[in-house]
């Protein structure tokens, strides 16, 4: 969350130059960036599970 706040604060300061908007975008970044990372990690975990399942099924099909 701290990294998200810093990224949002720096981007808000760069694009607007206003400290209040930079602080608000820092708060938004602190909320959104961990959520986005959680969604991405969940999608990659599902993708890895599907790939392992496909590999196991192809090995079983090859043996029998």
MODELLER restraints for C-alpha pairs under 7 A, 6 or more apart:
rsr = mdl.restraints
at = mdl.atoms
rsr.add(forms.Gaussian(group=physical.xy_distance, feature=features.Distance(at['CA:1:A'], at['CA:30:A']), mean=4.58, stdev=0.5))
rsr.add(forms.Gaussian(group=physical.xy_distance, feature=features.Distance(at['CA:1:A'], at['CA:31:A']), mean=6.83, stdev=0.5))
rsr.add(forms.Gaussian(group=physical.xy_distance, feature=features.Distance(at['CA:1:A'], at['CA:34:A']), mean=6.37, stdev=0.5))
rsr.add(forms.Gaussian(group=physical.xy_distance, feature=features.Distance(at['CA:2:A'], at['CA:30:A']), mean=6.39, stdev=0.5))
rsr.add(forms.Gaussian(group=physical.xy_distance, feature=features.Distance(at['CA:4:A'], at['CA:26:A']), mean=6.96, stdev=0.5))
rsr.add(forms.Gaussian(group=physical.xy_distance, feature=features.Distance(at['CA:4:A'], at['CA:29:A']), mean=4.78, stdev=0.5))
rsr.add(forms.Gaussian(group=physical.xy_distance, feature=features.Distance(at['CA:4:A'], at['CA:30:A']), mean=4.25, stdev=0.5))
rsr.add(forms.Gaussian(group=physical.xy_distance, feature=features.Distance(at['CA:4:A'], at['CA:33:A']), mean=5.49, stdev=0.5))
rsr.add(forms.Gaussian(group=physical.xy_distance, feature=features.Distance(at['CA:5:A'], at['CA:26:A']), mean=4.18, stdev=0.5))
rsr.add(forms.Gaussian(group=physical.xy_distance, feature=features.Distance(at['CA:5:A'], at['CA:27:A']), mean=5.65, stdev=0.5))
rsr.add(forms.Gaussian(group=physical.xy_distance, feature=features.Distance(at['CA:5:A'], at['CA:29:A']), mean=5.18, stdev=0.5))
rsr.add(forms.Gaussian(group=physical.xy_distance, feature=features.Distance(at['CA:5:A'], at['CA:30:A']), mean=4.30, stdev=0.5))
rsr.add(forms.Gaussian(group=physical.xy_distance, feature=features.Distance(at['CA:6:A'], at['CA:26:A']), mean=6.20, stdev=0.5))
rsr.add(forms.Gaussian(group=physical.xy_distance, feature=features.Distance(at['CA:7:A'], at['CA:26:A']), mean=6.81, stdev=0.5))
rsr.add(forms.Gaussian(group=physical.xy_distance, feature=features.Distance(at['CA:7:A'], at['CA:29:A']), mean=6.84, stdev=0.5))
rsr.add(forms.Gaussian(group=physical.xy_distance, feature=features.Distance(at['CA:8:A'], at['CA:25:A']), mean=5.11, stdev=0.5))
rsr.add(forms.Gaussian(group=physical.xy_distance, feature=features.Distance(at['CA:8:A'], at['CA:26:A']), mean=3.95, stdev=0.5))
rsr.add(forms.Gaussian(group=physical.xy_distance, feature=features.Distance(at['CA:8:A'], at['CA:28:A']), mean=6.99, stdev=0.5))
rsr.add(forms.Gaussian(group=physical.xy_distance, feature=features.Distance(at['CA:8:A'], at['CA:29:A']), mean=4.71, stdev=0.5))
rsr.add(forms.Gaussian(group=physical.xy_distance, feature=features.Distance(at['CA:9:A'], at['CA:22:A']), mean=4.72, stdev=0.5))
rsr.add(forms.Gaussian(group=physical.xy_distance, feature=features.Distance(at['CA:9:A'], at['CA:23:A']), mean=5.58, stdev=0.5))
rsr.add(forms.Gaussian(group=physical.xy_distance, feature=features.Distance(at['CA:9:A'], at['CA:25:A']), mean=5.81, stdev=0.5))
rsr.add(forms.Gaussian(group=physical.xy_distance, feature=features.Distance(at['CA:9:A'], at['CA:26:A']), mean=4.06, stdev=0.5))
rsr.add(forms.Gaussian(group=physical.xy_distance, feature=features.Distance(at['CA:10:A'], at['CA:22:A']), mean=6.95, stdev=0.5))
rsr.add(forms.Gaussian(group=physical.xy_distance, feature=features.Distance(at['CA:12:A'], at['CA:21:A']), mean=6.29, stdev=0.5))
rsr.add(forms.Gaussian(group=physical.xy_distance, feature=features.Distance(at['CA:12:A'], at['CA:22:A']), mean=4.07, stdev=0.5))
rsr.add(forms.Gaussian(group=physical.xy_distance, feature=features.Distance(at['CA:12:A'], at['CA:25:A']), mean=5.72, stdev=0.5))
rsr.add(forms.Gaussian(group=physical.xy_distance, feature=features.Distance(at['CA:13:A'], at['CA:19:A']), mean=6.43, stdev=0.5))
rsr.add(forms.Gaussian(group=physical.xy_distance, feature=features.Distance(at['CA:13:A'], at['CA:22:A']), mean=4.85, stdev=0.5))
